[in-house]
Amino acid sequence: MKLSPSDRTWFDKVLRAIAAAETGPSEADLAQAPILSDWQAATSPGGHVMLWGEVTDHPLLGNASITTSQLIAIDPEAGWARTASRWYRLGRSIEALEAQLAESMNGKNTEADAIRFTLPGFMNVDDPALLAQLLAEYITQVREIDAADRAASGEEE
């Protein structure tokens, strides 16, 4: 398998993001990272795992509703995520917002427990174990494609 030059560029970017995620973010990485609030992990129509939410101080997008590039790793307890493009500091999750809204509607709406936000065309990934599995499978796939491309190019790994 031989990747096109643009695909090779993408795979190199993703491999750097994987290496960064395996090391974890430095204090400087997080200090410079945009904040993603009211976020949710989801799979795109193409099957890619990403985050969606409200970003603050994104270097290209400013403050906006976004979907991220491919999610590589996430640690909600530590408050960070790594995508193919950058680090994010994680603010409140959409799950926390849903719970807050349901609590505020307690007794006022019989369907308050059914508050769920979704992004049209995307499927939310609510199960942390499933999310970890999807990310591990993606990383394995990237490494296999990289190895096949390097072998086809006569390069060593």
ABEGO torsion letter per residue (X at the ends): XBBBAAAAAAAAAAAAAAAAAAAEBBAAAAAABBBBBGBBBBBBAAGBBBBBEBBBGBAAAEBBBBBBBBBABBBAAAGBBBBAABBBBBBBBAAAAAAAAAAAABGABAAAAABBBBBBGBBBBABAAAAAAAAAAAAAAAAAAAAAAAAAAGBBX
